[in-house]
Amino acid sequence: MSGQGDEALPELKVKRGGGVGVAVVFALVVLAGVAGGLWYFVLRADPAEAQAAFRREVLAPAHQGYYEQFWQCAMTVPLSTFTNNAELVNRLKKNSSGTDGTRYGRHLLEDEKCLPRLNEGIVEYRLLKGNPLTPEAYAPLLDELVGEVEEVNRAWTEFAQFVSQTDFRQELHAAIKTKGEAYAGYEGAVEHRNSARKNKYRKGALHYYHFIQCVLGDTSYTSFESPRTQRTAAHHKLVETLDELCRAGGDEFRARIEQECRDVLWNLGSEAREDDFEQAVKHWVRHGGDYGSAVPVLECLETAEESRRNKYIKSIAKAWYDYGKTSRRIIDMSKSTAGS
């Protein structure tokens, strides 16, 4: 009961002073209405103040609170630091290269001031057109601005997802190189009948055999041959085939290596075909040896990686430029309207 009495006290106090309370509330509402009305007439009477209010109360909070804050988080320096696309591109390449790429990608995706903040900002940008302080004449340009913020978000998200997989790609490249060297070592051991070296390299060589056959697809690894007078011919044909697969297959070929062929570098399971492997090694010993098919595979992957990085960075630079161009048009229009 005592609890109920305590909870009722505020209500009882309101009732006791009800006349005064209602009067005060009514007066505040009237004052607010008068102030709002006066502000409306001030804006109508003073176009310069109306335009300044639009820039200050509508544009600035969205731009500074979301867009600029995102760029500060993403680049670790103020957006005003960059005066042209070349500076922006160079900074992005520096941030996303090397062993820190994965950490940088995750920073972009997970830090609440980076892409999560920009995602929140898209909602705010969509509300600009309906703000009471926004003149109707700005609607088309604000629609463009929203589209450009969305494009900035899309470009950065694709870039961040790509960069966050840096460790994954570096691990794959290292495994191809190591297992490829093991295969070459095993081949040499077979040729020179060195049992100790065979035992050392066999496991890695077995993995590489299954990997390179996966990369070749329908082309058999043992279909390459050398005439007796040209012992390197088989290897050169193999390299040419891998180069052609890379050129013709493009992203699909690269994706197959990264998604389908990758696993056999670590796990073979029931897929291990040891008899086929031994026959393949003997075939290559007879035909001059496969002394480096890992090289064109790695070059293909590394070239594709750099191409994709450049594509994503160019998309970011273009989106940054387009947003800046439209926002300047809005500001220029506002200032020129205020002065007319």
Stockholm file with secondary structure:
# STOCKHOLM 1.0

chainA/1-340         MSGQGDEALPELKVKRGGGVGVAVVFALVVLAGVAGGLWYFVLRADPAEAQAAFRREVLAPAHQGYYEQFWQCAMTVPLSTFTNNAELVNRLKKNSSGTDGTRYGRHLLEDEKCLPRLNEGIVEYRLLKGNPLTPEAYAPLLDELVGEVEEVNRAWTEFAQFVSQTDFRQELHAAIKTKGEAYAGYEGAVEHRNSARKNKYRKGALHYYHFIQCVLGDTSYTSFESPRTQRTAAHHKLVETLDELCRAGGDEFRARIEQECRDVLWNLGSEAREDDFEQAVKHWVRHGGDYGSAVPVLECLETAEESRRNKYIKSIAKAWYDYGKTSRRIIDMSKSTAGS
#=GR chainA/1-340 SS CHHHHHHHHHHHHHHHTHHHHHHHHHHHHHHHHHHHHHHHHHHHHCHHHHHHHIIIIIIHHHIIIIIIHHHHHHHSSCGGGCCSHHHHHHHHHHHHSGGGHHHHHHHHHHCTTSHHHHHHHHHHHHHGGGCTTSCGGGHHHHHHHHHHHHHHHHHHHHHHHHHTTHHHHHHHHHHHHHHHHHHHHHHHHHHTTCHHHHHHHHHHHHHHHHHHHHHHTTSCGGGCCCCTTCTTHHHHHHHHHHHHHHHHHHHHHHHHIIIIIGGGGTCCGGGCCHHHHHHHHHHHHHTTCCCCTHHHHHHHHHHHHHHHHHHHHHHHHHHHHHHHHHHHHHHHHHHHHHHC
#=GC SS_cons         CHHHHHHHHHHHHHHHTHHHHHHHHHHHHHHHHHHHHHHHHHHHHCHHHHHHHIIIIIIHHHIIIIIIHHHHHHHSSCGGGCCSHHHHHHHHHHHHSGGGHHHHHHHHHHCTTSHHHHHHHHHHHHHGGGCTTSCGGGHHHHHHHHHHHHHHHHHHHHHHHHHTTHHHHHHHHHHHHHHHHHHHHHHHHHHTTCHHHHHHHHHHHHHHHHHHHHHHTTSCGGGCCCCTTCTTHHHHHHHHHHHHHHHHHHHHHHHHIIIIIGGGGTCCGGGCCHHHHHHHHHHHHHTTCCCCTHHHHHHHHHHHHHHHHHHHHHHHHHHHHHHHHHHHHHHHHHHHHHHC
//
